Structures are given as C-alpha cells and as structure tokens.
Amino acid sequence: MIPTYVPGHGLLKDRAVVITAAAGAGIGGAAARRCLEEGARVLISDAHERRLATSLDELTKEFGEDRVAARPCDVTDEAQVQALYAAAVERFGRVDVAINNAGLGGTANLVDMDDDQWTRVLDITLNGTMRCTRAALRHMRGQGAGVIVNNASVIGWRAQKGQSHYAAAKAGVMALTRCAALEAAEFGVRINAVSPSLAMHPHLVKVTSQDLLDELTAREAFGRHAEPWEVANVMVFLASDYSSYMTGEVVSVSSQHP
C-alpha cells in the first residue's frame, strides 16, 4: 500500500534550491515539487528542453513565477554548469541547496560494452555530479552555509549483471559525497546523498523490462517500488535543518543497504 502524501511544513522556507534533471515525472521532478511545497524558491534544470519548459509551466501555474525558474543544462558541459549557478544567483541572490539528480543508466555486459557506453554513463552520472557539487561549493563557500544532496543508488553497493558502468558511477558518487563533505565542513556546508532502489516512473517503465522490474520489486521489504516523492521526502530532510549534524552520509531509501 502506498502511504499518504505528506503535506509541506515549511522546512525549506525561502531557501534557494537548484535541482538538475528536474523535468518530468522522476525523482528530480518530485524533488522540485516537494521543495516548493516546503516553501523554497527553485531553479529547475534539465538537458531535455521541451520537458523542462512543460515542467516550468506546470510549476509556475501552481506556485507562482516568483518562486520557480528554469534553465537548460547538460551536466557534461562545464560552461553550462557554471551558467546554471550564475543564473540561480542572479535570480535568487544565492544558492542554499543543490540537489544533484542527473544520471544516466543502461544495460550492457562489460564484455560487450564499448568505451562510448562506459564513458557516457560515467560522464553524466559521476562527473556531472562532481561538476555540480564543485560549482555549488564555490558559491556556498563565501556564504559560509549551504547543503548539497546527491542522488546515488543501491546499485553502488550491490552487484547486478549488465550494470558495471552505472554501479561504478554510483559508487563513485558515494565516495565523492563522503570526501567532499569533509572538505566542505570547514566552511559550514553539508553534503549527503540518498541511495534509492526502485522508484517507479513512466520513463523507467519504457526502458526496463517487466521481468527485471518484477525482480527488483520482489527484493524490496515492502513488496513494492518506491514512489519518486518518497525519495524526494528524504532529499528534503537532508536539505533541511532537521539533518543539521549529518554530513558525508549515504542514506538508503530502500531495504537494501549491505
């Protein structure tokens, strides 16, 4: 049974939030909505410009033009990442929270994988998270405060056939989170990550076989997939003052922590 959707409680009131891969019905889109419901001002970003425009229109109608902005960004392009953060500062005056959600999956056995398949997954999922973390830190350091939340995955812990590139990238996101958190603590910035398992949304259904979805669902303690907003709830918790003494942590949003 899916739990009742929890209403906002002002946990991020007036915070300026930047979220990558925030267009559509996945975790990023759910995180944008949850942050807005918690009182934040949000700059959503995505490499898919049409979906981004649609998401901006929907969120603006619901939350108002003064609280929602959008800018396309390909996280593999350093200039676009820099422009994203410059746009956030220009619009909101500062960046209080960065949610680094961009990632790319795929299925291929290593023996058959080519360099382009490996490199693209690593560049978006790991290098993209690094670029966005670095950009956020450069703005937050001068403020002496800020929170970064990265999206990892339980596959960074567990083994699964056909996922060596994605698993390596997500394990890298976990390690990046832990190391960067120690560096950022000296100027008052916290960095944590969520590690979801199976958060169902329409795009995932299109690119994943039903047999695999059934297998992954069967592994879960509740016998069901997570809703994207359930993962977003944990992101909001990590972004809020309720997690003020947490940094360098990877929080499993699943029963599959090793």
SULHUSUL-V208977 format. One record per residue. N is the residue number from 0. PSI is psi in whole degrees, -180 to 180 (NA if undefined). D_CENTER is the distance of its C-alpha to the mean C-alpha in whole Angstrom. Layout:
N_PSI_D_CENTER + N_PSI_D_CENTER
//
This chain:
0_131_25 + 1_131_22 + 2_166_22 + 3_137_23 + 4_130_20 + 5_129_20 + 6_161_21 + 7_152_19 + 8_20_21 + 9_26_20 + 10_-24_18 + 11_33_17 + 12_124_20 + 13_7_20 + 14_146_17 + 15_121_16 + 16_137_12 + 17_129_10 + 18_126_7 + 19_158_7 + 20_51_7 + 21_7_8 + 22_146_12 + 23_-164_13 + 24_12_13 + 25_-160_10 + 26_-41_7 + 27_-44_6 + 28_-40_9 + 29_-38_10 + 30_-40_8 + 31_-47_10 + 32_-44_13 + 33_-42_13 + 34_-41_12 + 35_-41_15 + 36_-25_17 + 37_9_17 + 38_5_19 + 39_164_16 + 40_133_17 + 41_131_14 + 42_112_13 + 43_148_11 + 44_153_11 + 45_154_11 + 46_-19_14 + 47_100_16 + 48_-36_18 + 49_-47_20 + 50_-36_17 + 51_-44_15 + 52_-40_19 + 53_-44_19 + 54_-42_16 + 55_-45_18 + 56_-45_21 + 57_-46_20 + 58_-36_18 + 59_-42_21 + 60_-35_23 + 61_-37_22 + 62_-9_21 + 63_149_23 + 64_-27_23 + 65_-15_23 + 66_-8_20 + 67_134_18 + 68_167_17 + 69_149_16 + 70_128_16 + 71_146_16 + 72_127_14 + 73_113_14 + 74_-5_12 + 75_-6_15 + 76_110_18 + 77_-39_18 + 78_-39_20 + 79_-36_17 + 80_-44_15 + 81_-41_18 + 82_-35_19 + 83_-48_15 + 84_-33_16 + 85_-39_19 + 86_-38_19 + 87_-43_17 + 88_-40_20 + 89_-40_22 + 90_-45_21 + 91_-9_20 + 92_-15_22 + 93_172_19 + 94_116_16 + 95_-33_15 + 96_135_11 + 97_125_9 + 98_109_5 + 99_97_4 + 100_-14_2 + 101_135_6 + 102_160_8 + 103_129_12 + 104_-157_14 + 105_162_18 + 106_122_21 + 107_132_23 + 108_142_26 + 109_-37_26 + 110_-26_30 + 111_-4_29 + 112_139_26 + 113_170_27 + 114_-36_25 + 115_-41_24 + 116_-46_22 + 117_-49_21 + 118_-40_20 + 119_-44_18 + 120_-44_15 + 121_-37_15 + 122_-41_15 + 123_-49_12 + 124_-45_10 + 125_-55_12 + 126_-37_14 + 127_-40_11 + 128_-39_9 + 129_-47_12 + 130_-43_13 + 131_-37_11 + 132_-46_11 + 133_-44_15 + 134_-43_15 + 135_-43_14 + 136_-37_16 + 137_-29_19 + 138_-40_19 + 139_-28_18 + 140_-44_21 + 141_-26_24 + 142_-26_22 + 143_23_23 + 144_157_20 + 145_164_16 + 146_137_13 + 147_133_10 + 148_118_7 + 149_152_5 + 150_108_4 + 151_-144_8 + 152_150_10 + 153_-19_14 + 154_-12_15 + 155_-16_15 + 156_-42_18 + 157_162_20 + 158_141_22 + 159_132_22 + 160_142_24 + 161_7_23 + 162_23_19 + 163_-38_20 + 164_-46_18 + 165_-41_15 + 166_-42_16 + 167_-41_17 + 168_-45_14 + 169_-35_12 + 170_-36_15 + 171_-38_14 + 172_-40_11 + 173_-47_13 + 174_-41_16 + 175_-45_14 + 176_-47_12 + 177_-45_16 + 178_-45_18 + 179_-32_16 + 180_-39_16 + 181_-38_20 + 182_-39_21 + 183_-19_19 + 184_-32_21 + 185_-22_24 + 186_30_23 + 187_20_21 + 188_135_17 + 189_142_15 + 190_122_12 + 191_174_11 + 192_152_8 + 193_152_8 + 194_83_10 + 195_165_10 + 196_-90_13 + 197_101_14 + 198_108_12 + 199_136_15 + 200_164_15 + 201_-40_17 + 202_-39_16 + 203_-40_16 + 204_-36_19 + 205_-32_20 + 206_3_19 + 207_137_20 + 208_150_24 + 209_-35_25 + 210_-43_26 + 211_-41_23 + 212_-41_21 + 213_-41_24 + 214_-45_24 + 215_-39_21 + 216_-40_21 + 217_-23_24 + 218_-19_23 + 219_142_21 + 220_-36_23 + 221_-3_23 + 222_23_24 + 223_163_21 + 224_161_18 + 225_150_15 + 226_144_14 + 227_-36_11 + 228_-22_12 + 229_-36_13 + 230_-42_9 + 231_-34_9 + 232_-41_12 + 233_-36_11 + 234_-44_8 + 235_-43_11 + 236_-47_13 + 237_-30_12 + 238_-18_12 + 239_173_15 + 240_-11_19 + 241_-19_19 + 242_33_17 + 243_-22_19 + 244_15_21 + 245_127_17 + 246_149_16 + 247_16_16 + 248_149_15 + 249_110_13 + 250_119_13 + 251_125_14 + 252_65_13 + 253_174_16 + 254_14_19 + 255_23_19 + 256_135_19 + 257_NA_21
//
